[in-house]
């Protein structure tokens, strides 16, 4: 008599994802918030109800105030992220492909890494004033480090055989960079980019609350002064949605650029 053998899932096999599965957690949290507000367990002075937050968001959209502050925050984050990613990538290439570059730049970036970026706000204000530059610079400083670290790690982890192959094919330095170094470093770069996108919003929200006259962070600061928790929650939701949307865009770009990895596998 034979016994039925249990079915063993193949190693590395993952069940298909359910549509909108990632929305289950936020929806449960929203339901708990709505229930606590509706039953009176949650004091409106402590946290506004979801209905009040939605009403406030519609009012801000209707007056155009939310769009105006949102556009300013987007411009600051985009500029800071662009500068940070460009500088981080350039330093990683210089340090990852050259002993001299590593001696010049790696120690400096590691030092910046160990410093809390937000602790540099007072010094940055003294150096660059209270204009737009200081916010962009703080975002750039916060975002260049993840890009540098992950890209540099990917470059230094390249198989030595690729360098030997480049020598055999007599590739120039530019050809080696374009055909071997950049494709090999791309997975690390995108990992750093995803981290940098998240950090850009974290740095921006603090810099806008400390020293700004516009932006979503400034809107939240003004709301805190008058005890408007509904406006504060609107700002938090906007930041959360921006972070989720930007991370999704980076993941889509990564999937498209690194499509060759799925082909090889």
Secondary structure, DSSP 8 states (H G I E B T S, - for coil): ----------TT------TTTTHHHHHHHHHHHHHHHHTT-S-TTTS--HHHHHHHHHHHHHHTHHHHHHHHHHHHHHHHHHHHHHHHHHHHHHHHH-HHHIIIIIHHHHHHHHS-GGGGHHHHHHHHTTSHHHHHHHHHHHHHHHHHHHHHHHHHTS-HHHHHHHHHTT--HHHHIIIIIHHHHHHHHHHHHHHHHHHHHHHHHHHHHHS-SSSHHHHHHHHHHTT-HHHHHHHHHHHHHHHHHHHHHHHHHHHHHTHHHHHH-
